[in-house]
Amino acid sequence: MEKELSMPLGVVVERREIDNPWQDWSWRPVAVIPGAPDVEAWTELSSDAVSVCYHAATLPLTLHRKETEAYRQNLANKTPVVYVVLEPDEQADAVYEYKPASVTVSPYEAQDSLDSGEEIVEGVTMPDGMIAWVQAFVDEHHVDEPFKKRKRKRYATHDVEFGKPPLVSKKRGSGNH
């Protein structure tokens, strides 16, 4: 029983012309290609008057047996997705503004990628064969963990307040002020 399983995924990125005074293009992942070969440079797949689609990279999608709950959550959606993370390409000689950074089928991992605010994280429809592959992995590795309600410890508030004995006695003096 493997603890993790990987598959190469080609990432298809669309560059679309937009009408915006601060930005010429929008970038977004639009598809994945299961089992795609490695590419050395972005390869144009299709184009029209306002957009171009590229096979931008091939990245490994790795499933981990401890994350099956997240995969089940994704598979339960009407349309399961592969989350693609694009990050700004900050190399001086960069041809494209963004580059594919990672792929995942865990919605929790995708949410973590959104924290910086600089990455583009979008879900693309998971191909049918891939849905079966992920489901088989979940079926083999998922273990339901029973809910454990934690028990609180009783705390005697009458003995000590806030963890320390009082600095001043609560009893009033005999009237000598």
PyMOL commands that place a pseudoatom at each C-alpha (Angstrom):
pseudoatom trace, name=CA, resn=MET, resi=1, chain=A, elem=C, hetatm=0, pos=[0.000, 0.000, 0.000]
pseudoatom trace, name=CA, resn=GLU, resi=2, chain=A, elem=C, hetatm=0, pos=[1.648, 3.209, -1.235]
pseudoatom trace, name=CA, resn=LYS, resi=3, chain=A, elem=C, hetatm=0, pos=[1.631, 6.201, 1.134]
pseudoatom trace, name=CA, resn=GLU, resi=4, chain=A, elem=C, hetatm=0, pos=[1.514, 8.586, -1.801]
pseudoatom trace, name=CA, resn=LEU, resi=5, chain=A, elem=C, hetatm=0, pos=[0.875, 8.446, -5.511]
pseudoatom trace, name=CA, resn=SER, resi=6, chain=A, elem=C, hetatm=0, pos=[1.900, 10.891, -8.267]
pseudoatom trace, name=CA, resn=MET, resi=7, chain=A, elem=C, hetatm=0, pos=[0.829, 11.741, -11.793]
pseudoatom trace, name=CA, resn=PRO, resi=8, chain=A, elem=C, hetatm=0, pos=[2.319, 14.342, -14.175]
pseudoatom trace, name=CA, resn=LEU, resi=9, chain=A, elem=C, hetatm=0, pos=[-0.224, 17.020, -15.134]
pseudoatom trace, name=CA, resn=GLY, resi=10, chain=A, elem=C, hetatm=0, pos=[0.185, 19.430, -18.013]
pseudoatom trace, name=CA, resn=VAL, resi=11, chain=A, elem=C, hetatm=0, pos=[-1.099, 22.891, -17.090]
pseudoatom trace, name=CA, resn=VAL, resi=12, chain=A, elem=C, hetatm=0, pos=[-2.945, 24.837, -19.798]
pseudoatom trace, name=CA, resn=VAL, resi=13, chain=A, elem=C, hetatm=0, pos=[-2.893, 28.606, -19.204]
pseudoatom trace, name=CA, resn=GLU, resi=14, chain=A, elem=C, hetatm=0, pos=[-4.944, 31.162, -21.108]
pseudoatom trace, name=CA, resn=ARG, resi=15, chain=A, elem=C, hetatm=0, pos=[-3.691, 34.700, -21.751]
pseudoatom trace, name=CA, resn=ARG, resi=16, chain=A, elem=C, hetatm=0, pos=[-6.678, 36.887, -22.651]
pseudoatom trace, name=CA, resn=GLU, resi=17, chain=A, elem=C, hetatm=0, pos=[-6.597, 40.498, -23.832]
pseudoatom trace, name=CA, resn=ILE, resi=18, chain=A, elem=C, hetatm=0, pos=[-8.604, 42.777, -21.521]
pseudoatom trace, name=CA, resn=ASP, resi=19, chain=A, elem=C, hetatm=0, pos=[-9.735, 46.392, -21.530]
pseudoatom trace, name=CA, resn=ASN, resi=20, chain=A, elem=C, hetatm=0, pos=[-8.019, 47.718, -18.416]
pseudoatom trace, name=CA, resn=PRO, resi=21, chain=A, elem=C, hetatm=0, pos=[-5.818, 50.817, -18.056]
pseudoatom trace, name=CA, resn=TRP, resi=22, chain=A, elem=C, hetatm=0, pos=[-3.375, 49.052, -15.679]
pseudoatom trace, name=CA, resn=GLN, resi=23, chain=A, elem=C, hetatm=0, pos=[-3.196, 45.606, -17.231]
pseudoatom trace, name=CA, resn=ASP, resi=24, chain=A, elem=C, hetatm=0, pos=[-3.091, 44.336, -20.834]
pseudoatom trace, name=CA, resn=TRP, resi=25, chain=A, elem=C, hetatm=0, pos=[-3.790, 40.651, -20.159]
pseudoatom trace, name=CA, resn=SER, resi=26, chain=A, elem=C, hetatm=0, pos=[-5.635, 38.349, -17.787]
pseudoatom trace, name=CA, resn=TRP, resi=27, chain=A, elem=C, hetatm=0, pos=[-4.019, 35.032, -16.943]
pseudoatom trace, name=CA, resn=ARG, resi=28, chain=A, elem=C, hetatm=0, pos=[-5.869, 31.950, -15.798]
pseudoatom trace, name=CA, resn=PRO, resi=29, chain=A, elem=C, hetatm=0, pos=[-5.507, 28.198, -15.833]
pseudoatom trace, name=CA, resn=VAL, resi=30, chain=A, elem=C, hetatm=0, pos=[-8.161, 26.601, -18.044]
pseudoatom trace, name=CA, resn=ALA, resi=31, chain=A, elem=C, hetatm=0, pos=[-7.338, 22.864, -18.160]
pseudoatom trace, name=CA, resn=VAL, resi=32, chain=A, elem=C, hetatm=0, pos=[-4.991, 20.086, -17.129]
pseudoatom trace, name=CA, resn=ILE, resi=33, chain=A, elem=C, hetatm=0, pos=[-3.609, 17.245, -19.244]
pseudoatom trace, name=CA, resn=PRO, resi=34, chain=A, elem=C, hetatm=0, pos=[-3.125, 13.993, -17.258]
pseudoatom trace, name=CA, resn=GLY, resi=35, chain=A, elem=C, hetatm=0, pos=[0.097, 12.162, -18.105]
pseudoatom trace, name=CA, resn=ALA, resi=36, chain=A, elem=C, hetatm=0, pos=[1.473, 15.063, -20.180]
pseudoatom trace, name=CA, resn=PRO, resi=37, chain=A, elem=C, hetatm=0, pos=[5.151, 15.051, -21.153]
pseudoatom trace, name=CA, resn=ASP, resi=38, chain=A, elem=C, hetatm=0, pos=[7.543, 17.676, -19.783]
pseudoatom trace, name=CA, resn=VAL, resi=39, chain=A, elem=C, hetatm=0, pos=[7.832, 20.903, -21.777]
pseudoatom trace, name=CA, resn=GLU, resi=40, chain=A, elem=C, hetatm=0, pos=[10.946, 23.078, -21.835]
pseudoatom trace, name=CA, resn=ALA, resi=41, chain=A, elem=C, hetatm=0, pos=[9.100, 26.236, -22.872]
pseudoatom trace, name=CA, resn=TRP, resi=42, chain=A, elem=C, hetatm=0, pos=[5.496, 27.362, -23.120]
pseudoatom trace, name=CA, resn=THR, resi=43, chain=A, elem=C, hetatm=0, pos=[3.887, 25.672, -26.120]
pseudoatom trace, name=CA, resn=GLU, resi=44, chain=A, elem=C, hetatm=0, pos=[1.016, 27.369, -27.928]
pseudoatom trace, name=CA, resn=LEU, resi=45, chain=A, elem=C, hetatm=0, pos=[-2.015, 25.074, -28.216]
pseudoatom trace, name=CA, resn=SER, resi=46, chain=A, elem=C, hetatm=0, pos=[-4.637, 27.412, -29.694]
pseudoatom trace, name=CA, resn=SER, resi=47, chain=A, elem=C, hetatm=0, pos=[-5.342, 31.074, -30.323]
pseudoatom trace, name=CA, resn=ASP, resi=48, chain=A, elem=C, hetatm=0, pos=[-8.002, 33.466, -31.548]
pseudoatom trace, name=CA, resn=ALA, resi=49, chain=A, elem=C, hetatm=0, pos=[-8.331, 37.254, -31.887]
pseudoatom trace, name=CA, resn=VAL, resi=50, chain=A, elem=C, hetatm=0, pos=[-8.221, 37.945, -28.122]
pseudoatom trace, name=CA, resn=SER, resi=51, chain=A, elem=C, hetatm=0, pos=[-6.673, 34.921, -26.397]
pseudoatom trace, name=CA, resn=VAL, resi=52, chain=A, elem=C, hetatm=0, pos=[-3.920, 32.323, -26.557]
pseudoatom trace, name=CA, resn=CYS, resi=53, chain=A, elem=C, hetatm=0, pos=[-3.811, 28.976, -24.717]
pseudoatom trace, name=CA, resn=TYR, resi=54, chain=A, elem=C, hetatm=0, pos=[-0.439, 27.498, -23.772]
pseudoatom trace, name=CA, resn=HIS, resi=55, chain=A, elem=C, hetatm=0, pos=[0.798, 24.223, -22.345]
pseudoatom trace, name=CA, resn=ALA, resi=56, chain=A, elem=C, hetatm=0, pos=[2.794, 26.182, -19.788]
pseudoatom trace, name=CA, resn=ALA, resi=57, chain=A, elem=C, hetatm=0, pos=[4.345, 23.408, -17.688]
pseudoatom trace, name=CA, resn=THR, resi=58, chain=A, elem=C, hetatm=0, pos=[4.024, 19.838, -16.511]
pseudoatom trace, name=CA, resn=LEU, resi=59, chain=A, elem=C, hetatm=0, pos=[3.839, 19.516, -12.736]
pseudoatom trace, name=CA, resn=PRO, resi=60, chain=A, elem=C, hetatm=0, pos=[3.458, 16.499, -10.463]
pseudoatom trace, name=CA, resn=LEU, resi=61, chain=A, elem=C, hetatm=0, pos=[0.117, 15.985, -8.733]
pseudoatom trace, name=CA, resn=THR, resi=62, chain=A, elem=C, hetatm=0, pos=[0.866, 14.004, -5.577]
pseudoatom trace, name=CA, resn=LEU, resi=63, chain=A, elem=C, hetatm=0, pos=[-1.820, 12.361, -3.463]
pseudoatom trace, name=CA, resn=HIS, resi=64, chain=A, elem=C, hetatm=0, pos=[-1.006, 11.746, 0.220]
pseudoatom trace, name=CA, resn=ARG, resi=65, chain=A, elem=C, hetatm=0, pos=[-2.848, 9.146, 2.287]
pseudoatom trace, name=CA, resn=LYS, resi=66, chain=A, elem=C, hetatm=0, pos=[-3.275, 11.537, 5.238]
pseudoatom trace, name=CA, resn=GLU, resi=67, chain=A, elem=C, hetatm=0, pos=[-5.200, 14.051, 3.077]
pseudoatom trace, name=CA, resn=THR, resi=68, chain=A, elem=C, hetatm=0, pos=[-7.986, 11.770, 1.861]
pseudoatom trace, name=CA, resn=GLU, resi=69, chain=A, elem=C, hetatm=0, pos=[-10.652, 13.746, 3.751]
pseudoatom trace, name=CA, resn=ALA, resi=70, chain=A, elem=C, hetatm=0, pos=[-9.829, 16.802, 1.610]
pseudoatom trace, name=CA, resn=TYR, resi=71, chain=A, elem=C, hetatm=0, pos=[-9.958, 14.707, -1.574]
pseudoatom trace, name=CA, resn=ARG, resi=72, chain=A, elem=C, hetatm=0, pos=[-13.351, 13.303, -0.540]
pseudoatom trace, name=CA, resn=GLN, resi=73, chain=A, elem=C, hetatm=0, pos=[-14.604, 16.865, -0.048]
pseudoatom trace, name=CA, resn=ASN, resi=74, chain=A, elem=C, hetatm=0, pos=[-13.532, 17.746, -3.606]
pseudoatom trace, name=CA, resn=LEU, resi=75, chain=A, elem=C, hetatm=0, pos=[-14.997, 14.565, -5.125]
pseudoatom trace, name=CA, resn=ALA, resi=76, chain=A, elem=C, hetatm=0, pos=[-18.337, 15.253, -3.397]
pseudoatom trace, name=CA, resn=ASN, resi=77, chain=A, elem=C, hetatm=0, pos=[-18.756, 18.472, -5.415]
pseudoatom trace, name=CA, resn=LYS, resi=78, chain=A, elem=C, hetatm=0, pos=[-20.990, 18.445, -8.485]
pseudoatom trace, name=CA, resn=THR, resi=79, chain=A, elem=C, hetatm=0, pos=[-17.890, 19.061, -10.604]
pseudoatom trace, name=CA, resn=PRO, resi=80, chain=A, elem=C, hetatm=0, pos=[-14.599, 17.941, -8.983]
pseudoatom trace, name=CA, resn=VAL, resi=81, chain=A, elem=C, hetatm=0, pos=[-11.668, 20.204, -9.821]
pseudoatom trace, name=CA, resn=VAL, resi=82, chain=A, elem=C, hetatm=0, pos=[-7.894, 20.328, -9.942]
pseudoatom trace, name=CA, resn=TYR, resi=83, chain=A, elem=C, hetatm=0, pos=[-6.620, 23.508, -8.308]
pseudoatom trace, name=CA, resn=VAL, resi=84, chain=A, elem=C, hetatm=0, pos=[-3.846, 25.216, -10.258]
pseudoatom trace, name=CA, resn=VAL, resi=85, chain=A, elem=C, hetatm=0, pos=[-1.612, 27.803, -8.592]
pseudoatom trace, name=CA, resn=LEU, resi=86, chain=A, elem=C, hetatm=0, pos=[0.040, 30.436, -10.807]
pseudoatom trace, name=CA, resn=GLU, resi=87, chain=A, elem=C, hetatm=0, pos=[2.656, 32.674, -9.216]
pseudoatom trace, name=CA, resn=PRO, resi=88, chain=A, elem=C, hetatm=0, pos=[4.241, 35.862, -10.564]
pseudoatom trace, name=CA, resn=ASP, resi=89, chain=A, elem=C, hetatm=0, pos=[7.365, 35.141, -12.615]
pseudoatom trace, name=CA, resn=GLU, resi=90, chain=A, elem=C, hetatm=0, pos=[9.864, 37.592, -11.142]
pseudoatom trace, name=CA, resn=GLN, resi=91, chain=A, elem=C, hetatm=0, pos=[12.878, 36.603, -13.234]
pseudoatom trace, name=CA, resn=ALA, resi=92, chain=A, elem=C, hetatm=0, pos=[14.389, 39.526, -15.124]
pseudoatom trace, name=CA, resn=ASP, resi=93, chain=A, elem=C, hetatm=0, pos=[14.144, 37.729, -18.474]
pseudoatom trace, name=CA, resn=ALA, resi=94, chain=A, elem=C, hetatm=0, pos=[10.600, 36.361, -17.916]
pseudoatom trace, name=CA, resn=VAL, resi=95, chain=A, elem=C, hetatm=0, pos=[8.522, 36.201, -21.091]
pseudoatom trace, name=CA, resn=TYR, resi=96, chain=A, elem=C, hetatm=0, pos=[5.203, 35.674, -19.277]
pseudoatom trace, name=CA, resn=GLU, resi=97, chain=A, elem=C, hetatm=0, pos=[3.873, 37.437, -16.172]
pseudoatom trace, name=CA, resn=TYR, resi=98, chain=A, elem=C, hetatm=0, pos=[2.932, 34.211, -14.378]
pseudoatom trace, name=CA, resn=LYS, resi=99, chain=A, elem=C, hetatm=0, pos=[4.218, 30.669, -14.169]
pseudoatom trace, name=CA, resn=PRO, resi=100, chain=A, elem=C, hetatm=0, pos=[2.552, 27.476, -12.922]
pseudoatom trace, name=CA, resn=ALA, resi=101, chain=A, elem=C, hetatm=0, pos=[3.724, 26.743, -9.366]
pseudoatom trace, name=CA, resn=SER, resi=102, chain=A, elem=C, hetatm=0, pos=[1.687, 23.755, -8.201]
pseudoatom trace, name=CA, resn=VAL, resi=103, chain=A, elem=C, hetatm=0, pos=[-1.383, 21.568, -8.719]
pseudoatom trace, name=CA, resn=THR, resi=104, chain=A, elem=C, hetatm=0, pos=[-3.540, 19.890, -6.075]
pseudoatom trace, name=CA, resn=VAL, resi=105, chain=A, elem=C, hetatm=0, pos=[-6.920, 18.235, -5.623]
pseudoatom trace, name=CA, resn=SER, resi=106, chain=A, elem=C, hetatm=0, pos=[-7.114, 19.348, -1.981]
pseudoatom trace, name=CA, resn=PRO, resi=107, chain=A, elem=C, hetatm=0, pos=[-9.371, 22.381, -1.434]
pseudoatom trace, name=CA, resn=TYR, resi=108, chain=A, elem=C, hetatm=0, pos=[-7.597, 22.994, 1.886]
pseudoatom trace, name=CA, resn=GLU, resi=109, chain=A, elem=C, hetatm=0, pos=[-4.173, 23.205, 0.240]
pseudoatom trace, name=CA, resn=ALA, resi=110, chain=A, elem=C, hetatm=0, pos=[-5.600, 25.508, -2.444]
pseudoatom trace, name=CA, resn=GLN, resi=111, chain=A, elem=C, hetatm=0, pos=[-7.029, 27.781, 0.278]
pseudoatom trace, name=CA, resn=ASP, resi=112, chain=A, elem=C, hetatm=0, pos=[-3.585, 27.977, 1.909]
pseudoatom trace, name=CA, resn=SER, resi=113, chain=A, elem=C, hetatm=0, pos=[-2.123, 29.154, -1.414]
pseudoatom trace, name=CA, resn=LEU, resi=114, chain=A, elem=C, hetatm=0, pos=[-4.522, 32.104, -1.443]
pseudoatom trace, name=CA, resn=ASP, resi=115, chain=A, elem=C, hetatm=0, pos=[-3.079, 33.533, 1.786]
pseudoatom trace, name=CA, resn=SER, resi=116, chain=A, elem=C, hetatm=0, pos=[-0.332, 35.626, 0.155]
pseudoatom trace, name=CA, resn=GLY, resi=117, chain=A, elem=C, hetatm=0, pos=[-2.719, 37.297, -2.274]
pseudoatom trace, name=CA, resn=GLU, resi=118, chain=A, elem=C, hetatm=0, pos=[-0.146, 37.312, -5.084]
pseudoatom trace, name=CA, resn=GLU, resi=119, chain=A, elem=C, hetatm=0, pos=[-0.927, 33.926, -6.586]
pseudoatom trace, name=CA, resn=ILE, resi=120, chain=A, elem=C, hetatm=0, pos=[-3.770, 33.083, -8.926]
pseudoatom trace, name=CA, resn=VAL, resi=121, chain=A, elem=C, hetatm=0, pos=[-5.538, 29.956, -7.661]
pseudoatom trace, name=CA, resn=GLU, resi=122, chain=A, elem=C, hetatm=0, pos=[-8.323, 28.508, -9.789]
pseudoatom trace, name=CA, resn=GLY, resi=123, chain=A, elem=C, hetatm=0, pos=[-10.009, 25.180, -10.109]
pseudoatom trace, name=CA, resn=VAL, resi=124, chain=A, elem=C, hetatm=0, pos=[-10.260, 23.545, -13.525]
pseudoatom trace, name=CA, resn=THR, resi=125, chain=A, elem=C, hetatm=0, pos=[-12.577, 20.647, -14.264]
pseudoatom trace, name=CA, resn=MET, resi=126, chain=A, elem=C, hetatm=0, pos=[-11.023, 17.324, -13.296]
pseudoatom trace, name=CA, resn=PRO, resi=127, chain=A, elem=C, hetatm=0, pos=[-10.984, 14.896, -16.263]
pseudoatom trace, name=CA, resn=ASP, resi=128, chain=A, elem=C, hetatm=0, pos=[-13.171, 11.785, -15.797]
pseudoatom trace, name=CA, resn=GLY, resi=129, chain=A, elem=C, hetatm=0, pos=[-10.266, 9.328, -15.769]
pseudoatom trace, name=CA, resn=MET, resi=130, chain=A, elem=C, hetatm=0, pos=[-8.565, 11.384, -13.089]
pseudoatom trace, name=CA, resn=ILE, resi=131, chain=A, elem=C, hetatm=0, pos=[-11.728, 11.388, -10.960]
pseudoatom trace, name=CA, resn=ALA, resi=132, chain=A, elem=C, hetatm=0, pos=[-11.609, 7.571, -10.995]
pseudoatom trace, name=CA, resn=TRP, resi=133, chain=A, elem=C, hetatm=0, pos=[-7.874, 7.621, -10.129]
pseudoatom trace, name=CA, resn=VAL, resi=134, chain=A, elem=C, hetatm=0, pos=[-8.386, 9.942, -7.133]
pseudoatom trace, name=CA, resn=GLN, resi=135, chain=A, elem=C, hetatm=0, pos=[-11.478, 7.990, -6.000]
pseudoatom trace, name=CA, resn=ALA, resi=136, chain=A, elem=C, hetatm=0, pos=[-9.538, 4.699, -6.089]
pseudoatom trace, name=CA, resn=PHE, resi=137, chain=A, elem=C, hetatm=0, pos=[-6.791, 6.260, -3.946]
pseudoatom trace, name=CA, resn=VAL, resi=138, chain=A, elem=C, hetatm=0, pos=[-9.369, 7.553, -1.442]
pseudoatom trace, name=CA, resn=ASP, resi=139, chain=A, elem=C, hetatm=0, pos=[-11.144, 4.183, -1.330]
pseudoatom trace, name=CA, resn=GLU, resi=140, chain=A, elem=C, hetatm=0, pos=[-7.861, 2.430, -0.564]
pseudoatom trace, name=CA, resn=HIS, resi=141, chain=A, elem=C, hetatm=0, pos=[-6.499, 4.863, 2.048]
pseudoatom trace, name=CA, resn=HIS, resi=142, chain=A, elem=C, hetatm=0, pos=[-9.331, 6.743, 3.746]
pseudoatom trace, name=CA, resn=VAL, resi=143, chain=A, elem=C, hetatm=0, pos=[-10.021, 5.938, 7.390]
pseudoatom trace, name=CA, resn=ASP, resi=144, chain=A, elem=C, hetatm=0, pos=[-12.896, 7.697, 9.154]
pseudoatom trace, name=CA, resn=GLU, resi=145, chain=A, elem=C, hetatm=0, pos=[-11.698, 9.123, 12.435]
pseudoatom trace, name=CA, resn=PRO, resi=146, chain=A, elem=C, hetatm=0, pos=[-14.310, 9.064, 15.170]
pseudoatom trace, name=CA, resn=PHE, resi=147, chain=A, elem=C, hetatm=0, pos=[-15.284, 12.378, 16.683]
pseudoatom trace, name=CA, resn=LYS, resi=148, chain=A, elem=C, hetatm=0, pos=[-13.696, 12.832, 20.089]
pseudoatom trace, name=CA, resn=LYS, resi=149, chain=A, elem=C, hetatm=0, pos=[-15.316, 15.354, 22.354]
pseudoatom trace, name=CA, resn=ARG, resi=150, chain=A, elem=C, hetatm=0, pos=[-12.748, 16.778, 24.669]
pseudoatom trace, name=CA, resn=LYS, resi=151, chain=A, elem=C, hetatm=0, pos=[-13.518, 16.877, 28.352]
pseudoatom trace, name=CA, resn=ARG, resi=152, chain=A, elem=C, hetatm=0, pos=[-12.999, 20.070, 30.242]
pseudoatom trace, name=CA, resn=LYS, resi=153, chain=A, elem=C, hetatm=0, pos=[-11.263, 20.091, 33.578]
pseudoatom trace, name=CA, resn=ARG, resi=154, chain=A, elem=C, hetatm=0, pos=[-13.232, 21.483, 36.475]
pseudoatom trace, name=CA, resn=TYR, resi=155, chain=A, elem=C, hetatm=0, pos=[-11.824, 24.673, 37.887]
pseudoatom trace, name=CA, resn=ALA, resi=156, chain=A, elem=C, hetatm=0, pos=[-12.473, 25.770, 41.454]
pseudoatom trace, name=CA, resn=THR, resi=157, chain=A, elem=C, hetatm=0, pos=[-12.972, 29.511, 41.118]
pseudoatom trace, name=CA, resn=HIS, resi=158, chain=A, elem=C, hetatm=0, pos=[-13.621, 30.018, 44.819]
pseudoatom trace, name=CA, resn=ASP, resi=159, chain=A, elem=C, hetatm=0, pos=[-10.057, 28.991, 45.762]
pseudoatom trace, name=CA, resn=VAL, resi=160, chain=A, elem=C, hetatm=0, pos=[-7.972, 31.050, 43.386]
pseudoatom trace, name=CA, resn=GLU, resi=161, chain=A, elem=C, hetatm=0, pos=[-8.928, 33.776, 40.918]
pseudoatom trace, name=CA, resn=PHE, resi=162, chain=A, elem=C, hetatm=0, pos=[-7.019, 34.021, 37.626]
pseudoatom trace, name=CA, resn=GLY, resi=163, chain=A, elem=C, hetatm=0, pos=[-4.432, 31.510, 38.804]
pseudoatom trace, name=CA, resn=LYS, resi=164, chain=A, elem=C, hetatm=0, pos=[-2.955, 33.655, 41.588]
pseudoatom trace, name=CA, resn=PRO, resi=165, chain=A, elem=C, hetatm=0, pos=[-3.886, 34.347, 45.202]
pseudoatom trace, name=CA, resn=PRO, resi=166, chain=A, elem=C, hetatm=0, pos=[-5.385, 37.834, 45.709]
pseudoatom trace, name=CA, resn=LEU, resi=167, chain=A, elem=C, hetatm=0, pos=[-3.004, 40.668, 46.585]
pseudoatom trace, name=CA, resn=VAL, resi=168, chain=A, elem=C, hetatm=0, pos=[-5.560, 42.328, 48.850]
pseudoatom trace, name=CA, resn=SER, resi=169, chain=A, elem=C, hetatm=0, pos=[-8.013, 40.580, 51.080]
pseudoatom trace, name=CA, resn=LYS, resi=170, chain=A, elem=C, hetatm=0, pos=[-11.661, 40.767, 50.007]
pseudoatom trace, name=CA, resn=LYS, resi=171, chain=A, elem=C, hetatm=0, pos=[-12.797, 41.314, 53.609]
pseudoatom trace, name=CA, resn=ARG, resi=172, chain=A, elem=C, hetatm=0, pos=[-13.368, 44.895, 54.614]
pseudoatom trace, name=CA, resn=GLY, resi=173, chain=A, elem=C, hetatm=0, pos=[-11.402, 46.269, 57.472]
pseudoatom trace, name=CA, resn=SER, resi=174, chain=A, elem=C, hetatm=0, pos=[-12.864, 47.344, 60.817]
pseudoatom trace, name=CA, resn=GLY, resi=175, chain=A, elem=C, hetatm=0, pos=[-13.497, 50.823, 59.550]
pseudoatom trace, name=CA, resn=ASN, resi=176, chain=A, elem=C, hetatm=0, pos=[-9.996, 52.283, 60.035]
pseudoatom trace, name=CA, resn=HIS, resi=177, chain=A, elem=C, hetatm=0, pos=[-9.472, 54.176, 56.834]
for i in range(1, 177): cmd.bond("trace and resi %d" % i, "trace and resi %d" % (i + 1))
show_as sticks, trace
zoom trace
